[in-house]
Amino acid sequence: MRDSEYSLHRLVDKWLAPTEASPARVTCFGHRARHKGTFVCVESSGLSMAFFRHGDGAWYVFPPIGV
C-alpha cells in the first residue's frame, strides 16, 4: 500500500473530520466477489461517505474501474 496517505483512517479524518463529541462509526461494509473489491460506509456529524479499496491496497472515495 502507498504509505499511509491512502489509508482508510486518514481519509475518514480528511473527509469527515470526526471529533470526540462526534466520532466516526462504520455503518456498513461489504465485499464485491466479482471484482474482489471492498467498501466501507462511515458516518460522522450526520454525514455519511463510502470508501472503496482498490487493487493496490489504497482506499479512495470512488470505486475501482469496472465495479
C-alpha distances in whole Angstrom, upper triangle without the diagonal:
4,6,8,9,8,8,11,13,13,14,17,18,18,20,22,23,24,26,28,31,29,26,23,23,22,24,23,20,20,19,20,21,22,18,16,15,15,16,17,20,21,24,25,29,30,27,25,21,19,15,14,11,10,9,6,5,6,9,12,16,17,17,15,18,21,20
4,6,7,7,8,12,14,12,13,16,17,17,19,21,22,23,26,28,31,29,26,23,24,23,26,25,22,22,21,22,24,24,21,19,17,17,18,19,21,21,24,25,28,30,27,25,22,20,16,15,12,11,12,8,8,7,10,12,16,17,17,16,19,22,21
4,5,7,8,12,12,11,13,16,16,16,18,20,20,22,24,26,29,27,24,22,23,23,26,25,23,24,23,25,26,27,24,22,20,19,20,20,22,22,24,25,28,29,26,25,22,21,17,17,14,14,15,11,10,9,11,14,17,19,20,19,22,25,24
4,5,5,9,9,7,10,12,12,12,15,17,17,18,20,22,25,23,20,18,20,19,23,23,21,22,22,24,26,27,24,22,19,18,18,17,19,18,21,21,24,26,23,22,19,18,15,15,13,14,16,13,11,9,10,12,15,18,19,19,22,25,24
4,6,9,9,7,8,11,11,10,13,16,16,17,20,22,25,23,21,19,20,20,23,23,21,22,22,24,26,27,24,22,19,18,18,17,19,18,20,20,23,25,22,21,18,17,14,14,13,14,16,13,11,8,9,10,13,16,17,17,20,24,23
4,6,8,7,7,10,11,10,12,15,15,17,20,23,25,23,20,17,18,18,20,20,18,19,19,20,22,23,20,18,16,14,14,14,16,16,18,19,22,23,20,18,15,14,11,11,9,10,12,10,9,5,5,7,10,12,14,14,17,20,19
4,5,5,6,9,10,11,12,14,15,16,18,20,23,21,18,15,16,15,18,18,16,17,18,19,22,23,20,18,15,13,13,12,14,14,17,17,21,22,19,18,15,14,10,11,9,11,13,11,9,6,6,9,11,14,15,16,19,22,20
4,6,5,6,9,10,11,12,13,13,16,18,20,18,15,12,12,11,14,14,13,14,15,18,20,22,19,17,14,12,10,9,11,10,13,14,18,19,16,14,12,11,8,9,9,11,14,13,10,8,6,8,10,13,14,15,19,21,19
4,6,5,6,9,10,10,11,11,13,15,18,15,12,10,11,11,15,16,15,17,19,21,24,26,23,21,18,15,14,11,12,10,13,13,16,18,16,15,13,13,10,12,12,15,18,16,13,11,9,11,13,16,17,19,22,25,23
4,5,5,6,9,10,10,11,14,16,19,17,14,12,14,14,18,18,18,20,21,23,26,27,24,23,19,17,15,14,14,13,14,14,17,19,16,16,14,14,11,13,13,15,18,16,14,11,9,11,12,15,17,19,22,25,23
4,5,5,6,8,9,11,14,17,19,16,14,12,13,13,16,16,16,18,19,21,24,25,22,21,17,15,13,12,12,10,12,13,15,17,14,13,10,11,8,11,12,14,17,16,14,10,8,8,8,12,14,16,19,22,20
4,5,5,5,7,8,11,14,16,13,10,8,10,10,13,14,14,17,19,21,24,26,23,22,18,16,13,11,10,8,9,9,12,14,11,10,9,10,9,12,13,16,19,19,16,13,10,10,10,14,16,18,22,24,22
4,6,6,5,6,9,12,14,12,10,9,12,13,16,18,18,21,23,25,28,30,27,25,22,19,17,14,14,11,11,10,12,15,13,13,12,13,12,15,16,19,22,21,18,15,13,13,13,17,19,21,25,27,25
4,6,6,9,12,15,17,15,13,12,15,16,18,19,19,22,24,25,28,30,27,26,22,20,17,15,15,12,13,12,13,16,13,13,12,13,12,15,16,18,22,20,18,15,12,12,11,15,18,20,23,26,24
4,6,9,12,16,17,14,13,11,13,14,16,17,18,20,22,24,27,28,25,25,21,19,16,14,12,10,10,10,11,13,10,10,8,11,10,14,16,18,22,21,19,16,12,11,9,13,16,19,22,24,22
4,6,9,13,13,10,9,8,11,12,14,16,17,20,23,24,28,29,27,26,22,19,16,14,12,9,8,6,8,10,7,8,8,11,12,15,17,20,24,23,21,18,15,13,12,15,18,21,24,26,24
4,7,10,11,9,9,8,12,14,16,19,20,23,25,27,31,32,30,29,25,22,19,16,15,11,10,8,9,12,10,12,12,15,15,18,20,23,26,25,22,19,17,16,15,19,21,24,27,30,27
4,7,8,6,5,5,9,12,14,17,19,22,25,27,31,32,30,29,25,22,19,16,14,10,9,6,7,11,10,11,12,15,15,19,21,24,27,26,23,21,18,18,17,20,23,25,29,31,28
4,5,5,5,8,11,15,17,20,22,25,28,31,34,36,34,32,29,25,23,19,17,14,12,8,9,12,13,15,16,19,19,23,24,27,30,29,26,24,21,21,20,24,26,29,33,35,32
4,5,5,9,12,15,18,21,23,26,29,32,35,38,36,34,31,27,24,21,19,15,14,11,11,14,15,17,19,21,21,25,26,29,32,31,28,26,23,24,23,27,29,32,35,37,34
4,6,10,12,16,18,21,23,27,30,33,36,39,37,35,32,28,25,22,20,16,13,10,9,12,14,16,19,22,22,26,28,31,34,34,31,28,25,26,24,28,30,33,36,38,35
4,7,9,13,14,18,20,24,27,30,33,35,33,32,29,25,22,18,16,12,9,6,6,9,11,13,15,18,19,23,25,28,31,31,28,25,22,22,21,24,26,29,33,34,31
4,6,10,12,16,18,21,24,27,30,33,31,29,26,22,19,16,14,10,8,6,8,10,11,12,14,16,17,20,22,25,28,28,25,23,20,20,19,23,24,27,31,32,29
4,7,9,12,14,18,21,23,27,29,27,25,22,19,16,12,10,6,5,5,8,10,10,9,11,12,13,17,18,22,25,25,22,19,16,17,16,19,21,24,27,29,26
4,6,9,11,15,18,21,24,27,25,24,20,17,14,10,8,6,5,7,10,11,11,9,11,12,13,16,17,21,24,25,21,20,17,17,16,19,20,23,27,28,24
4,6,7,11,15,17,20,23,22,20,17,13,11,7,6,4,6,9,13,13,12,9,10,10,11,13,15,19,21,22,19,18,15,16,15,17,18,20,24,25,21
4,7,11,14,17,20,23,22,20,17,14,11,8,6,6,7,10,13,12,11,8,10,10,12,14,16,20,23,24,21,20,17,17,16,18,18,21,24,24,21
4,7,11,13,16,19,18,17,14,11,8,6,5,7,10,13,16,15,14,10,10,9,11,12,14,18,20,22,19,19,16,16,15,16,15,18,21,21,18
4,7,10,13,16,15,13,11,7,6,4,6,9,12,16,19,18,16,13,11,9,9,10,11,15,17,19,16,16,13,14,14,15,14,16,19,19,15
4,7,9,12,12,10,8,6,6,7,9,12,16,19,22,21,19,16,14,11,11,10,11,14,15,18,15,16,14,15,15,15,13,14,17,17,13
4,6,9,9,7,6,4,6,9,12,15,19,22,26,24,22,19,16,13,12,10,10,12,13,16,14,15,14,15,16,15,12,13,15,14,11
4,6,6,5,5,6,8,11,14,18,21,24,28,26,24,20,18,14,13,11,11,12,12,16,15,16,15,16,16,14,11,11,13,11,8
4,6,5,7,9,12,15,18,21,24,28,31,30,27,24,21,18,17,14,13,13,13,17,16,18,17,18,19,18,14,13,15,13,10
4,6,8,11,13,17,19,23,26,30,33,31,29,25,22,19,18,15,14,14,13,17,17,19,18,19,20,17,14,12,13,10,8
4,5,9,11,15,18,21,25,28,31,30,27,23,20,17,15,12,11,10,9,13,14,15,15,16,17,14,11,9,9,8,6
4,7,10,14,17,20,24,27,30,29,27,23,20,16,15,11,9,9,8,12,12,14,14,15,17,15,12,10,12,11,9
4,7,10,14,17,20,23,27,26,23,19,16,13,11,7,6,7,8,11,10,11,11,12,13,12,8,8,10,10,8
4,7,10,13,17,20,24,23,20,17,14,10,8,6,5,8,10,12,10,11,9,11,12,12,9,10,13,13,10
4,7,10,14,17,20,19,17,13,10,7,6,4,6,9,12,14,12,12,9,10,10,10,8,10,14,14,11
4,6,10,13,17,16,14,10,8,6,5,7,9,12,15,16,14,13,10,10,10,11,11,14,17,18,14
4,7,10,14,13,10,7,6,4,6,9,12,15,18,20,17,16,12,12,10,12,12,16,19,19,16
4,7,10,10,8,6,5,6,8,11,14,17,20,21,18,16,13,13,11,14,15,18,21,23,19
4,7,7,5,4,6,9,11,15,17,21,24,25,22,20,16,16,14,16,18,21,24,26,22
4,5,5,7,9,12,14,17,20,23,27,27,24,21,18,17,15,19,21,24,27,29,26
4,6,8,11,15,17,21,23,26,30,30,27,25,21,20,18,21,23,27,30,31,28
4,7,10,14,16,20,23,26,30,30,28,25,22,20,17,20,22,26,29,30,27
4,7,10,13,17,20,23,27,27,25,22,18,17,14,17,19,22,25,26,24
4,7,10,14,17,20,23,24,22,20,16,14,11,14,16,19,22,23,20
4,7,10,13,16,20,21,19,16,12,11,8,10,12,16,18,20,17
4,7,10,13,17,18,16,14,10,9,6,8,9,13,15,17,14
4,7,10,13,14,12,10,6,6,5,7,8,11,14,16,13
4,6,10,11,10,8,5,5,6,6,5,7,11,13,10
4,7,8,6,6,4,6,9,9,8,8,11,13,11
4,5,5,6,6,7,10,9,7,6,9,11,10
4,5,7,9,11,14,13,11,8,10,12,12
4,6,9,11,14,14,13,10,13,15,15
4,7,10,13,14,13,11,14,16,16
4,7,10,11,11,11,14,17,16
4,7,9,9,10,13,16,14
4,5,7,9,12,15,13
4,7,10,12,15,13
4,7,9,11,10
4,6,8,6
4,6,6
4,6
4
